[in-house]
Amino acid sequence: MNWHYVDQGQQAGPVTEEQMRQLVQAGKVTADTLVWRDGLADWIPFSEAGIESGIPPVPAPGTLRINKQEARGGDAICAECGQYFPADELITLNKTLVCARCKPMFLRRMAEGVATGGAAGLWREGKKLVTRSETPFPDRCVKCNAPANGYRLKRVMYWHNPAFYALILCNLIVYAIVAMIVRKKAVLHVGLCEIHRKKRKTAIIICVAGVLGGIGLMIGAGVAESGWLAFGGVVILLVGIIWGVAGARMITPVKIEGDTVWVSGVGRAFLDELPER
């Protein structure tokens, strides 16, 4: 079935449905673009054409994605770095609002055929990823940048100023109480590929096995009155916990200020796709 569409006020086509999908992906056809085919009484918006494009509708030029609770001194968000700016300081590229700093990266990705705007609200700062709590992550693995195929790992992270660790020297209970009061929270839903999901699962299994094995050895040491057996149980218990925590958490909060979080542990390939802050 062939379609016609309006391009800059002029009729274009005919094109097949597959070609229409390619036009949508290229940003030449948006949800509001008028289209027509034989059998239709009049031109209709592409969003009503019933063509499964496989991607969400592309916003029309100038569309502002505003979160009033997060807007700080600005009224529009850059699709690349996720920071807010006055609307007149943003540029519309490929139907997407981009700030001047992100423009070179955005144009380079467009030239290379890489999807743009998919990492809105994420950027890099050296080897750290910076984002806001609850910001949607792109459908890529944060460790290797491979496709995540829709999988998201929910990470609830807490952080407090490292200076509070000094309270441990005074009293562990006091530290625990103060840490609960002053800690800051961020929630991220990060993508993981199948390989890293399996690695995380393996780390959790090793952790559980280490804890159970260590406890079992310590109980056996009490029965056998063996100090070496007890020592081995403690070692296995600690190794299991450390291995499990390190392998299961995937990413680690470095700092949390307000709703902004700095994260380490993200793969270089993933970071390279993000604009630098």
Summary of the structure (lengths in Angstrom):
residues: 277
radius of gyration: 25.7
end to end distance: 46.3
largest distance: 90.6
contacts: 803
relative contact order: 0.11
helix: 37%
strand: 25%
